[in-house]
Structure formats: structure tokens, C-alpha cells
Amino acid sequence: MEYTKDINRVLLFIVVCCLFLGAAGRSPAQIKQSSNITVKSASELDYPPFSIVRADGNADGFSVELLRAVIAEMGREVSFAVGPWAKLNPAWVSARAPDYSMPWVNKRFVEEFGESAGRPCYEVMYGRSQPCSRCPTFEVLETKNTRQ
């Protein structure tokens, strides 16, 4: 239970910081002018109690209601895209196999690079015929150190 409270506090802190940073450096007139903008967010299909999908297909759950409340305090509305996280994530993501093939890529990756169809990452992403001399993905896996 204490772990859930900590997560909730962190989520609230992140939402408040994002909202504050969105208004930083803007005049009250600019903030008021942009207040009719609908904030877009996403909700995973099934991550109770934080996010769930109601029978009507709309997002619900603690995190969803928390974001709605914060956005309402700002005089704005929020809309939620609902689906699996891999499809909602705005970044491109790929899984790499030891032979450099990509057995899985998300929708954003396909939009950026096209279908990978089992081709190696160096071909799909860089148009190369052989692996990069210092592959950052495999470097991380070999050294077990993250990159900045």
C-alpha cells in the first residue's frame, strides 16, 4: 500500500511539473489564449487501478482521473488514446536479436523507417551492408552499462 502511495505522489509531481513547465515563460494572456487547447494523453489497456478501459471504450482509473482533475483545474480538457503501450508510445522502439534482426518494431518505427521484415537494423536504419563498427545496442548488452 505504501508503494502505491509513493507511485501516486510521483505521478502527481510529474504532472504538476509538466504543467508548470508548459506555462513557464509565457504571459498570462498567452496562457489564457492557449487554454482552449485539449491536452492529449494515452492510457494503457489494462493496468488497474491506475488505468483501465470501461465497457464503452473510454479510459478510466486512478491516473486517468488524476490527470483529468489537474487539467480541469487549469480550465482545459484532456482526451485519451486507448491501446497497448507499444502502439501508443510516440518514440520508435525495436527489439534486436543477436543476428541484428529486429523481430519486433512498434508503429512509430514503421512510420519512420518502413517495415523491417526481419532485415538487420544496420540495413533498415542506416542503409548499410554490414554492422556498425561500434553498435551502441550491443555495446550496452556486452558492458551492461547504460549510455547517456
C-alpha positions in Angstrom: 0.0 0.0 0.0 2.8 2.4 0.8 4.4 1.6 -2.6 1.2 2.7 -4.3 1.1 5.9 -2.4 4.7 6.6 -3.5 3.8 6.0 -7.1 0.8 8.2 -6.9 2.9 11.0 -5.4 5.5 10.7 -8.1 2.8 10.7 -10.8 1.2 13.8 -9.4 4.6 15.5 -9.1 5.4 14.7 -12.8 2.0 16.0 -14.0 2.4 19.2 -12.0 5.9 19.8 -13.2 4.9 19.2 -16.8 2.0 21.6 -16.5 4.2 24.2 -14.8 6.9 23.9 -17.4 4.3 24.3 -20.1 3.3 27.6 -18.7 6.8 28.9 -17.8 8.0 31.9 -19.7 4.5 32.7 -21.1 2.5 35.8 -20.3 -1.0 35.4 -18.6 -2.5 36.5 -22.0 -0.7 33.7 -23.8 -1.7 31.1 -21.2 -5.3 32.2 -21.4 -5.2 32.2 -25.2 -3.9 28.6 -25.3 -6.4 27.4 -22.6 -8.8 26.1 -25.2 -6.2 23.5 -26.3 -7.2 19.9 -25.5 -4.3 18.1 -23.8 -3.7 14.7 -25.4 -2.7 11.7 -23.3 -2.7 8.0 -23.5 -4.0 5.1 -21.4 -2.8 1.5 -21.4 -5.5 -1.1 -21.9 -5.2 -2.8 -18.5 -3.1 -1.5 -15.7 -5.5 -1.5 -12.7 -6.1 0.5 -10.7 -4.1 3.2 -12.5 -5.6 2.8 -15.9 -8.5 0.6 -17.2 -10.8 0.7 -20.2 -14.5 0.9 -19.5 -17.0 -1.1 -21.5 -17.7 2.0 -23.7 -14.0 2.1 -24.7 -13.1 5.1 -22.7 -10.1 5.4 -20.3 -10.7 5.3 -16.6 -8.7 4.6 -13.4 -6.8 6.5 -10.8 -4.1 8.0 -13.1 -6.7 9.0 -15.7 -8.9 10.7 -13.1 -5.9 12.4 -11.5 -4.9 13.9 -14.8 -8.5 14.9 -15.6 -8.7 16.7 -12.3 -5.4 18.6 -12.7 -6.2 19.6 -16.3 -9.7 20.7 -15.2 -8.1 23.0 -12.6 -6.3 24.6 -15.5 -9.5 25.2 -17.3 -8.6 22.7 -20.0 -9.9 19.3 -21.3 -8.0 16.1 -21.8 -8.5 13.4 -24.4 -7.1 9.9 -24.1 -6.0 7.5 -26.8 -6.5 3.9 -25.5 -4.5 0.9 -26.6 -1.4 -1.2 -25.9 1.5 0.8 -24.7 3.7 -0.3 -27.6 1.3 1.3 -30.1 0.7 4.4 -28.0 4.4 5.2 -27.4 5.4 8.2 -29.5 9.0 7.1 -29.7 10.2 4.4 -32.1 11.2 1.2 -30.5 12.7 -2.0 -31.8 13.8 -5.4 -30.3 17.2 -6.6 -31.5 18.3 -10.2 -31.9 21.9 -11.3 -31.8 22.0 -11.5 -35.6 21.0 -7.8 -35.7 17.5 -8.6 -37.0 14.5 -6.8 -35.4 11.8 -9.4 -34.6 9.5 -6.7 -33.3 9.2 -2.9 -34.0 6.4 -0.5 -32.9 4.1 1.5 -35.2 6.3 4.7 -34.9 9.3 2.7 -36.0 7.5 1.6 -39.1 6.4 5.1 -39.8 10.0 6.4 -39.6 11.9 3.5 -41.3 9.3 1.3 -43.0 8.8 -2.4 -42.5 11.8 -4.2 -41.1 10.6 -7.7 -42.2 13.5 -9.5 -40.4 16.2 -7.4 -42.1 19.1 -6.3 -39.9 19.0 -2.9 -38.1 22.0 -1.5 -39.8 20.3 -2.0 -43.2 16.9 -0.7 -42.2 18.0 2.3 -40.2 21.3 3.3 -41.8 21.3 1.7 -45.3 24.5 -0.2 -44.5 25.5 -3.6 -45.8 27.3 -4.6 -42.6 27.0 -3.9 -38.8 28.2 -0.6 -37.4 31.8 -0.7 -36.1 30.6 0.2 -32.6 27.0 -0.9 -32.3 25.5 1.0 -29.3 22.8 -1.6 -28.7 25.3 -4.5 -28.4 27.8 -2.3 -26.5 25.2 -1.8 -23.8 24.4 -5.5 -23.7 28.1 -6.5 -23.5 29.2 -4.0 -20.9 25.9 -3.9 -19.0 26.3 -0.1 -18.7 23.8 2.4 -20.0 24.6 5.2 -22.3 23.9 8.9 -21.8 
